[in-house]
Amino acid sequence: MSMLSEIPRDPRHVVVIVGGAVAGSEAAAVCAERGLLAVVVEQNDRPFGKIEDGLPRWHAKLRDKEYARVGENLKKPGVLFVPSTALGKDIEVQALVQQWGASAVLLASGAWRDRTLPVSGASELEGSGLVYQNSFIYWYNHYPDSDFDGQRFEITDGTIVVGGGLASIDVVKVLNFELYKRALARKGIAVTSLDLEHAGIPKTLDKHGLTQEELGVKGCTLYYRRDKRSMPLATPPPKATEAQRAKIGDVRAKVLDKVIAKYGVRFVGNHAPSEALVEDGRMVGLKFQKTATIDGKLQALDGEFVDVRAPVVISSIGSIPLAIPGIPMKGELIDFASWDTGEVNGLPGVFGLGNALTGKGNIKDSRKNAALISQQVLENYLGVGDGEAPDVDASDARKAAEAALDQVQQRPVLDSVGIENLLQKVQEQWKRTGYDGDFDVWIKKVMPTGEEQPGQP
């Protein structure tokens, strides 16, 4: 209780932030800088969110930078971290206001639910030939951990991936890295994903005097409903001119061409999934309808279908927020009364931030509610540039938090008795989880141990 005893009991606003990763930690830092007390409630042992579970592990340097930034934010005076506490399970959102006395609740819980593949029967086929991106990347990031006991996936040659954004690029790279690691291991050659990500597959094979044909690896194929110039790998500025849009199209095409060349990925554009191919209750491929952009609009071509058989289909068409008990939803997203402040409809004082607001699922969009990714950042993020990805600007995430906090600070402050009551609630959660308030000691305790083994997972 020693750390909590040092918290001033002076009346002030208290903000509970749900989710401790990029958006949540930035919001906590803003609270602390304004003199508010921030309580960060994180459902996992570790607060790193998509950085740890959605950003493939070959981004080691970027991961370390983001870990350090999150930790720096969560250790600021005036910020209390509460790990292993899930909203709707360990505590209800209404309790945060009514029992804890929070002046406001900021939802920074991210976007972890995959959009359903748009073919009939998809919901019944998951796990039977159909895999979704988030669980797949989570497995990839954690299977080397010595204590990993989660869902496992078998990497199968000839897998097809449906999608077109940054996450789908990550998925196809994972597939080919695992396939080539396994094939090279059979020849007594040990490589890691980081080796392949850095050097690329063709150069790695050349180094060992091998060819794709000799290894017998077919590799994966990425299918996208538009052409490569339309892939959402870079975003034009608002009110972009035709010249600017054309330049963005050039960037998108250039990046994808580099991914294809460096990582042995095949790409098929203008194919939209139309129907699941099913045998004995298992998905064995997809029927695609060909498309074309005509007069600036994507159109399905009548009667032009193609059946593509595959041992596994991975859907990577986007992430949306998970439904949280007590939080109203409108379609795929949280029901917001205001998109400017992110206030949730029917829950005064409850706001959405980052990916919980935008419905997007990567760390750049978590920091920036509207993403504008430069060619340099994009290429380095994808591993096809020449340098390290620079730090991501946090200014937009801070602006989003400040918009909510401006409204919060118009409300009455929590008095000294209320502050004491809230700290007791925090102490109860700390006792339940075994956390004692020392962030660095806790992280060292709960970080997984293990290392990637070359070859077959």
ZAMARGU-4260 file (C-alpha; in steps of 0.2 Angstrom, whole numbers, plus 5000, padded with zeros to 4 digits):
<rodrens>
0) 5000/5000/5000 | 5015/5011/5001 | 5014/5018/4984 | 4996/5022/4985 | 4999/5031/5002
5) 5010/5043/4992 | 4995/5048/4981 | 4988/5066/4987 | 4970/5065/4993 | 4967/5083/4987
10) 4951/5085/4977 | 4953/5083/4958 | 4947/5074/4943 | 4950/5055/4941 | 4950/5047/4924
15) 4949/5028/4922 | 4957/5023/4906 | 4952/5006/4899 | 4967/4999/4889 | 4986/5003/4893
20) 4994/5002/4875 | 4997/5016/4863 | 4981/5026/4864 | 4978/5022/4883 | 4996/5026/4889
25) 4996/5043/4879 | 4979/5047/4887 | 4986/5043/4904 | 5001/5054/4901 | 4990/5069/4896
30) 4980/5066/4912 | 4995/5067/4922 | 5002/5082/4914 | 4985/5091/4917 | 4986/5086/4936
35) 4972/5073/4934 | 4974/5056/4942 | 4974/5042/4929 | 4969/5024/4933 | 4974/5013/4918
40) 4964/4997/4918 | 4972/4984/4907 | 4964/4967/4904 | 4981/4958/4900 | 4996/4956/4911
45) 5006/4967/4900 | 5000/4984/4893 | 5007/4983/4875 | 4992/4978/4865 | 4994/4977/4846
50) 5013/4981/4848 | 5015/4964/4856 | 5001/4954/4849 | 4998/4962/4832 | 5015/4969/4826
55) 5025/4954/4820 | 5040/4950/4831 | 5053/4954/4817 | 5050/4972/4821 | 5061/4970/4836
60) 5068/4988/4837 | 5051/4997/4834 | 5044/4985/4847 | 5057/4990/4860 | 5054/5009/4856
65) 5035/5007/4859 | 5037/4996/4874 | 5048/5010/4882 | 5036/5024/4877 | 5021/5015/4885
70) 5031/5011/4900 | 5037/5029/4902 | 5019/5035/4901 | 5012/5023/4913 | 5026/5026/4926
75) 5022/5045/4927 | 5017/5052/4944 | 4998/5053/4944 | 4996/5037/4934 | 4991/5021/4942
80) 4992/5005/4932 | 4980/4990/4936 | 4984/4975/4926 | 4974/4959/4923 | 4958/4967/4925
85) 4945/4965/4911 | 4930/4977/4909 | 4914/4968/4909 | 4922/4953/4918 | 4932/4959/4933
90) 4923/4976/4934 | 4908/4984/4925 | 4909/5000/4916 | 4895/5007/4927 | 4905/5003/4942
95) 4919/5014/4937 | 4908/5029/4938 | 4896/5024/4951 | 4907/5015/4963 | 4924/5021/4959
100) 4919/5039/4957 | 4928/5042/4940 | 4925/5059/4932 | 4926/5050/4916 | 4930/5033/4908
105) 4941/5033/4892 | 4940/5017/4881 | 4956/5014/4873 | 4953/4995/4871 | 4958/4994/4853
110) 4952/4984/4838 | 4954/4965/4841 | 4939/4957/4832 | 4941/4952/4814 | 4928/4957/4802
115) 4919/4942/4795 | 4924/4936/4778 | 4910/4941/4767 | 4904/4924/4761 | 4889/4914/4766
120) 4893/4902/4780 | 4909/4910/4785 | 4905/4910/4804 | 4903/4891/4804 | 4919/4888/4795
125) 4931/4897/4806 | 4944/4883/4812 | 4939/4872/4798 | 4949/4879/4784 | 4946/4897/4788
130) 4958/4907/4799 | 4957/4925/4804 | 4972/4937/4805 | 4972/4942/4823 | 4972/4925/4831
135) 4985/4920/4818 | 4997/4934/4821 | 4995/4932/4840 | 5000/4914/4838 | 5015/4919/4827
140) 5021/4931/4840 | 5020/4920/4855 | 5023/4902/4849 | 5041/4903/4854 | 5037/4908/4872
145) 5041/4894/4884 | 5025/4895/4892 | 5013/4897/4877 | 4998/4887/4878 | 4986/4896/4866
150) 4978/4891/4850 | 4991/4884/4837 | 4991/4885/4818 | 4999/4873/4805 | 5007/4883/4791
155) 5002/4875/4775 | 5009/4878/4758 | 4997/4885/4745 | 4987/4895/4758 | 4978/4910/4751
160) 4975/4927/4760 | 4961/4938/4757 | 4964/4957/4761 | 4974/4972/4756 | 4980/4982/4770
165) 4996/4982/4781 | 4990/4968/4791 | 4988/4957/4776 | 5006/4960/4771 | 5011/4955/4788
170) 5001/4939/4786 | 5009/4934/4769 | 5026/4937/4776 | 5023/4926/4791 | 5017/4912/4780
175) 5032/4912/4768 | 5044/4915/4782 | 5038/4899/4791 | 5037/4889/4775 | 5055/4894/4770
180) 5062/4891/4787 | 5055/4874/4787 | 5061/4870/4770 | 5079/4876/4773 | 5079/4867/4790
185) 5076/4851/4780 | 5093/4854/4771 | 5102/4858/4787 | 5101/4877/4786 | 5095/4886/4801
190) 5087/4904/4798 | 5075/4914/4808 | 5061/4926/4803 | 5072/4940/4806 | 5085/4934/4794
195) 5072/4932/4781 | 5064/4949/4784 | 5081/4957/4783 | 5089/4949/4768 | 5073/4943/4759
200) 5070/4926/4753 | 5078/4927/4735 | 5095/4933/4743 | 5094/4920/4757 | 5092/4906/4744
205) 5106/4913/4733 | 5117/4913/4748 | 5115/4895/4750 | 5115/4891/4731 | 5097/4885/4731
210) 5081/4889/4721 | 5063/4890/4725 | 5060/4875/4714 | 5074/4865/4723 | 5065/4868/4739
215) 5048/4864/4733 | 5040/4879/4741 | 5024/4886/4732 | 5021/4900/4744 | 5005/4910/4748
220) 4995/4921/4737 | 4986/4937/4742 | 4970/4941/4734 | 4962/4959/4734 | 4946/4965/4727
225) 4954/4980/4719 | 4971/4983/4710 | 4987/4986/4719 | 4987/5004/4716 | 4971/5005/4727
230) 4978/4995/4741 | 4976/5004/4758 | 4995/5005/4761 | 4996/5024/4761 | 4982/5037/4763
235) 4981/5053/4752 | 4979/5069/4762 | 4961/5077/4764 | 4955/5085/4748 | 4970/5078/4738
240) 4972/5083/4720 | 4972/5071/4706 | 4991/5072/4705 | 4992/5068/4723 | 4981/5053/4722
245) 4991/5047/4707 | 5007/5048/4717 | 4999/5039/4732 | 4994/5025/4719 | 5012/5024/4713
250) 5018/5022/4731 | 5006/5008/4734 | 5011/4999/4719 | 5029/5001/4722 | 5028/4995/4740
255) 5018/4979/4735 | 5030/4976/4721 | 5045/4976/4733 | 5035/4964/4745 | 5032/4952/4730
260) 5050/4953/4725 | 5058/4952/4742 | 5047/4939/4750 | 5041/4928/4736 | 5023/4933/4738
265) 5010/4931/4724 | 4997/4944/4721 | 4981/4943/4712 | 4971/4959/4711 | 4953/4963/4706
270) 4946/4947/4714 | 4932/4948/4727 | 4927/4933/4737 | 4910/4928/4732 | 4907/4910/4739
275) 4915/4897/4750 | 4920/4881/4743 | 4916/4868/4755 | 4918/4849/4756 | 4913/4839/4771
280) 4910/4854/4782 | 4928/4861/4778 | 4932/4876/4768 | 4943/4871/4753 | 4945/4887/4744
285) 4935/4902/4738 | 4925/4907/4722 | 4930/4924/4717 | 4921/4936/4706 | 4932/4947/4695
290) 4931/4966/4697 | 4936/4981/4688 | 4936/5000/4692 | 4925/5009/4679 | 4923/5027/4679
295) 4931/5028/4696 | 4919/5015/4704 | 4923/4997/4708 | 4911/4985/4699 | 4909/4966/4699
300) 4910/4959/4682 | 4894/4949/4677 | 4897/4930/4675 | 4916/4931/4678 | 4920/4919/4692
305) 4935/4908/4696 | 4936/4894/4709 | 4953/4894/4719 | 4956/4879/4729 | 4967/4881/4744
310) 4971/4870/4760 | 4969/4886/4771 | 4961/4903/4769 | 4966/4917/4780 | 4955/4932/4781
315) 4963/4949/4784 | 4950/4961/4779 | 4951/4972/4795 | 4949/4973/4813 | 4935/4981/4824
320) 4932/4984/4842 | 4927/4969/4853 | 4909/4971/4861 | 4911/4975/4879 | 4897/4972/4891
325) 4888/4988/4895 | 4895/4997/4880 | 4882/5001/4867 | 4886/4996/4849 | 4880/5002/4832
330) 4884/4989/4819 | 4903/4985/4820 | 4908/5000/4830 | 4904/5007/4847 | 4889/5019/4847
335) 4896/5036/4849 | 4885/5052/4852 | 4900/5063/4846 | 4914/5058/4834 | 4923/5074/4839
340) 4925/5070/4857 | 4921/5051/4856 | 4908/5052/4869 | 4898/5035/4870 | 4879/5037/4867
345) 4869/5035/4883 | 4884/5035/4894 | 4889/5052/4899 | 4907/5053/4903 | 4912/5038/4894
350) 4923/5041/4878 | 4932/5031/4865 | 4950/5034/4860 | 4962/5027/4846 | 4956/5011/4838
355) 4941/5009/4849 | 4935/5025/4841 | 4941/5023/4823 | 4938/5004/4822 | 4956/5002/4815
360) 4969/4990/4821 | 4987/4996/4820 | 4998/5006/4831 | 5000/5020/4819 | 4981/5023/4818
365) 4980/5021/4837 | 4992/5036/4839 | 4984/5045/4824 | 4965/5044/4823 | 4967/5048/4804
370) 4983/5040/4797 | 4994/5048/4784 | 5009/5037/4782 | 5024/5043/4772 | 5032/5033/4760
375) 5048/5031/4771 | 5038/5026/4786 | 5027/5014/4776 | 5042/5005/4767 | 5052/5004/4783
380) 5037/4997/4793 | 5035/4984/4779 | 5053/4979/4779 | 5056/4985/4761 | 5065/5001/4765
385) 5083/5005/4769 | 5082/5011/4787 | 5073/5009/4803 | 5056/5015/4805 | 5056/5032/4814
390) 5046/5036/4830 | 5027/5038/4827 | 5020/5055/4830 | 5009/5054/4845 | 5001/5072/4843
395) 4985/5066/4836 | 4982/5053/4850 | 4985/5067/4862 | 4973/5079/4853 | 4960/5065/4854
400) 4962/5063/4873 | 4963/5082/4876 | 4946/5084/4867 | 4938/5072/4880 | 4947/5079/4895
405) 4942/5097/4890 | 4924/5091/4894 | 4929/5080/4909 | 4937/5096/4918 | 4920/5105/4917
410) 4913/5092/4928 | 4914/5092/4948 | 4930/5086/4955 | 4931/5070/4966 | 4933/5075/4984
415) 4945/5068/4996 | 4934/5055/5003 | 4930/5050/4985 | 4949/5049/4981 | 4952/5038/4996
420) 4938/5026/4991 | 4944/5025/4973 | 4962/5021/4979 | 4954/5007/4990 | 4946/5000/4974
425) 4963/5001/4965 | 4971/4992/4980 | 4958/4978/4979 | 4962/4975/4961 | 4981/4975/4964
430) 4978/4962/4978 | 4968/4951/4967 | 4981/4951/4953 | 4997/4951/4963 | 5003/4968/4957
435) 5011/4979/4970 | 5013/4995/4960 | 5030/4993/4954 | 5028/4993/4935 | 5046/4988/4931
440) 5046/4973/4943 | 5029/4968/4937 | 5034/4968/4918 | 5050/4959/4921 | 5040/4945/4930
445) 5026/4943/4917 | 5036/4945/4901 | 5037/4929/4892 | 5054/4920/4890 | 5059/4909/4875
450) 5067/4912/4858 | 5062/4908/4840 | 5069/4891/4834 | 5074/4890/4816 | 5064/4878/4805
455) 5047/4871/4809 | 5037/4879/4823
</rodrens>
